[in-house]
Amino acid sequence: MNTPTAKPWIEAISAYTPGKAKSDDGLVLIKLSANENPLGCSPHAAAALVDKGASLARYPDPASTALREALGAAYEVDSDLIVCGTGSDELLNLIAMGYAGAGDDIIYVRYGFSVYDIAARKTAANVIVAPDKDYGTDVDALLALVTEKTRVVFVANPNNPTGTYCSDAEIARLHAGLPGNCVLVLDQAYGEYLEDDGPAALELARQHDNVLITRTFSKIYGLAAERIGWCYGQPGLIATLNRVRAPFNVTTAGQAAAIAALGDTDFVTRSRRHNAIWRDWMAAECAALSNHGVKVIPSWANFLMILFEGNCSAEAAYNGLMDEGYIVRWLPGQGLGSGLRITIGTEEENRGVMAALRKILEAHA
């Protein structure tokens, strides 16, 4: 009997796997698997969500005008050159859709964000994966793979899931080596965790017609539940994204919450400071466990990628942490079977997960 059959390039997609919040037997665990803000969100953003309850029967502003204006003012860019989306994930998919198709190439770096692979395959484009350099972006490896078929290059900076950072000079060198008809996408989902907030990427997009910056309110702003992202680039690029994006793609409440969150700079500063303190503390704790074969990749984001090279495997540590009440991220599907990504949590969560990890490693000694 005949049944509907998906296109082969769709069948080749491995669906996105979100970070778990429960153990395999359904037990709710302390969640350090999704890089959420342990401090929650700005109280002003939470209040804005409640205030918009009376508008539920009306469609949201399809252009997210007030939010774009707030973003333009905050980042000193033209608000007409911003498009908002359902998280930056939607925008990454729209970029691939707008600029690549069958026979074209989309390049991303090994150990990059898994959505890049999905976005590329949805367009029937050829997926080209560049070798990494110490779990991060290798500009020379990327440029070596560029051909006349290359249409999009995705770079997460800081990178997820490894936390690495590629310098402004190297990103500029990458852009200089790309043809003008290739879109360079700088995914700055974790940009606010940089001490300088990564302004060089915005400047690159301000100066060139083939650079797009994507950002999200899901991380430092703590609005992951509302799914709000934004993208900045020059007029031709933004016009393309507006053609293919869904109408009314950011909710009324989400727009209001994002505006309020953007205005609460104290909350952002406090979140960045908390993250830096505890990221350094956790990295030092891991360094103290190096005799057990544990190594940390230096991180510029709100998580640590911890490699297990001793008697205790990453899988054993992952399962052991679940038994201790913590869920973290194990990513064998992305070639990171020897590592665990652990989100920076509250002080109590950070102390607890590191104590649990020490207990597990000592048991495997």
Secondary structure, 3 states (H helix, E strand, C coil): CCCCCCCHHHHCCCCCCCCCCECCCCCECEECCCCCCCCCCCHHHHHHHHHHHHHCCCCCCCCCHHHHHHHHHHHCCCHHHEEEECHHHHHHHHHHHHHCCCCCEEEEECCCCHHHHHHHHHCCCEEEEECCECCECCHHHHHHCCCCCEEEEEEECCCCCCCCCCCHHHHHHHHHCCCCCCEEEEECCCHHHCCCCCHHHHHHHHHCCCEEEEEECCCCCCCHHHCCEEEECCHHHHHHHHHHCCCCCCCHHHHHHHHHHHHCHHHHHHHHHHHHHHHHHHHHHHHCCHHHCEEEECCCCCEEEEEECCCCCHHHHHHHHHHCCEECEEEHHHCEEEEEEEECCCHHHHHHHHHHHHHHHHHCC
